[in-house]
Structure formats: C-alpha cells, structure tokens
C-alpha cells in the first residue's frame, strides 16, 4: 500500500511540560488500528517545553483514514501535551485530523489516555 502517516505532537509551553520518557501512539483508522508505535527521532531530544515534534510511519502500516489515537507514556516524568495532529496520504489524497487535549493531558508514570476530541 503506497501510503504514509505523519504525526505531530505539541508539548505545552509551561513549566514542567517536558519529558524524557518513552511515548507511544496507537492510531485508529477507518480500516483498523496500528500497533503501538514509538514516537522517537534518534539523537533528538523529543517532547521539550513549547516544541512540536514530527514522526513518520510508512507502507508497513495501513489503517485507512485516521479517526482517533491513543497515547501511552512509560517512565517517571510528567508530560504535558497540548495537541496531536495525524496526517495521512495515499496516492496523492491527503487527510488531516487533529485532537486537542483541552489542557487535561498531564501524563503520569505508566499512563495511557485516549484522545477523542476531533477538530474539523
């Protein structure tokens, strides 16, 4: 399947928002869902206060147009995520979904939560 998914996370710009913990995302699409995918760029300090981080997943994943996502964090630090954007492209067709955490997402150790608020 000639497609890719592009995930953008925005960390809040407040004190204590950053984390060095491991972050994973499960993408939910119209045709299924992914495995837990690690959000990590090698040799980059991801999830810093006020930053946007970018991650790509290619052909080995096909779940159709994204309709939801779940995040999971492993480690001892908090993480305050503001927003998650998921972009999907297949054969020139582009889709985008955005989920806001409404300021609630202060992830604690071994915490998973579902992002359900879609913005159109």
C-alpha positions in Angstrom: 0.0 0.0 0.0 1.6 3.3 -1.1 0.8 5.5 1.9 2.2 7.2 4.9 1.2 8.6 8.3 2.8 11.8 9.7 2.2 12.5 13.5 2.9 15.9 15.0 2.8 16.4 18.8 2.8 19.8 20.5 4.2 20.0 24.1 2.6 22.7 26.3 4.7 25.8 26.8 4.5 25.7 30.6 7.0 24.8 33.4 7.3 21.1 33.8 5.8 20.2 30.4 8.9 18.4 29.0 9.6 14.7 29.4 12.5 12.3 28.5 10.1 9.3 28.9 9.2 6.9 26.1 6.0 7.9 24.3 3.9 5.6 22.1 0.9 6.2 19.9 -1.8 3.8 18.7 -3.5 5.1 15.5 -7.2 4.3 14.9 -8.4 4.4 11.3 -11.5 3.6 9.3 -9.9 0.3 8.3 -8.3 -0.8 11.5 -5.7 0.2 14.0 -1.9 0.2 14.3 0.3 -1.5 16.8 1.8 0.8 19.5 4.3 3.0 17.5 7.2 4.6 19.4 7.4 8.4 18.9 11.1 8.9 18.8 13.6 10.6 16.5 17.1 9.1 17.1 19.6 11.6 18.6 16.9 14.3 19.1 15.6 15.5 22.5 11.9 15.0 21.8 9.0 16.4 23.8 10.6 19.6 25.1 8.6 22.5 26.5 6.9 24.5 23.8 8.2 22.3 20.9 6.5 20.5 18.1 7.8 17.0 17.2 7.4 15.2 13.9 7.2 11.5 13.2 6.6 9.4 10.1 5.3 5.9 9.5 5.4 4.3 6.1 3.9 1.5 3.9 4.0 -1.3 6.6 1.1 0.4 8.2 -2.4 0.8 6.6 -5.4 1.6 8.7 -7.2 3.9 6.3 -8.1 7.5 7.1 -7.3 8.3 10.7 -10.2 8.8 13.1 -8.6 8.6 16.5 -5.5 8.0 18.5 -4.3 6.9 21.9 -1.1 7.9 23.6 0.9 6.0 26.2 3.9 7.1 28.2 6.4 4.9 30.1 8.7 6.5 32.7 8.8 8.6 35.8 8.4 12.1 34.4 5.2 14.0 33.7 4.4 15.2 30.1 2.0 18.0 29.2 0.9 17.5 25.6 -1.2 20.2 24.0 -2.2 18.7 20.7 -1.7 15.8 18.4 -2.1 16.0 14.6 -2.2 13.0 12.3 -1.7 13.4 8.6 -2.4 10.6 6.1 -1.5 10.5 2.4 -2.3 7.7 -0.1 -1.9 8.0 -3.8 -1.9 11.8 -3.7 -5.0 12.1 -1.5 -4.3 13.9 1.8 -6.2 13.8 5.1 -5.6 15.5 8.4 -7.1 15.0 11.8 -6.3 16.9 14.9 -7.0 16.0 18.6 -6.9 18.5 21.4 -6.2 17.5 24.9 -8.1 20.6 26.2 -5.2 21.2 28.7 -6.0 18.0 30.6 -3.2 15.8 29.4 -0.7 15.7 32.2 0.6 12.2 31.8 1.9 10.5 34.9 4.1 7.4 35.1 2.8 4.5 33.0 -0.2 6.4 32.0 -2.3 5.9 28.8 -5.1 8.0 27.7 -7.4 8.3 24.7 -7.5 11.4 22.6 -11.1 11.7 21.2 -11.9 15.4 20.5 -11.6 15.8 16.8 -11.2 19.3 15.3 -12.6 19.9 11.9 
